[in-house]
Amino acid sequence: MPPPEPVRIQFKRGGKGAGVTTVERLNMHPFEKEELLARFKKALGVGGTIKSGVLELQGDCRDRVEAELTGLGLKVRRIG
């Protein structure tokens, strides 16, 4: 069985605003994603949502998100 693909963390900047940090390829139950999002929002003091299974957090918080995910034992890959 091949190892699971790493979680992808990416920062996207739109036309306006501070941009969005996205967390993709989380192999979790939707309820667990909701709990993880709530944990990130509280720890980082930012807003966020889940769209099509992808966590979106306001602003550039890649470093803190990466540290949290590696602390949970997940492999992380930064894109861009």
WOMO-V542860 format. One record per residue. N is the residue number from 1. RES is the residue in one letter. SS is DSSP state (helix for helix, strand for strand, loop for the rest). Layout:
n = [N:N]
res = [RES:RES]
ss = [SS:SS]
//
This chain:
n = [1:2:3:4:5:6:7:8:9:10:11:12:13:14:15:16:17:18:19:20:21:22:23:24:25:26:27:28:29:30:31:32:33:34:35:36:37:38:39:40:41:42:43:44:45:46:47:48:49:50:51:52:53:54:55:56:57:58:59:60:61:62:63:64:65:66:67:68:69:70:71:72:73:74:75:76:77:78:79:80]
res = [M:P:P:P:E:P:V:R:I:Q:F:K:R:G:G:K:G:A:G:V:T:T:V:E:R:L:N:M:H:P:F:E:K:E:E:L:L:A:R:F:K:K:A:L:G:V:G:G:T:I:K:S:G:V:L:E:L:Q:G:D:C:R:D:R:V:E:A:E:L:T:G:L:G:L:K:V:R:R:I:G]
ss = [loop:loop:loop:loop:loop:loop:strand:strand:strand:strand:strand:strand:loop:loop:loop:loop:loop:loop:loop:strand:strand:strand:strand:strand:loop:loop:loop:loop:loop:helix:helix:helix:helix:helix:helix:helix:helix:helix:helix:helix:helix:helix:helix:helix:loop:loop:loop:strand:strand:strand:strand:loop:loop:strand:strand:strand:strand:strand:loop:loop:loop:helix:helix:helix:helix:helix:helix:helix:helix:helix:helix:loop:loop:loop:loop:strand:strand:strand:strand:loop]
//
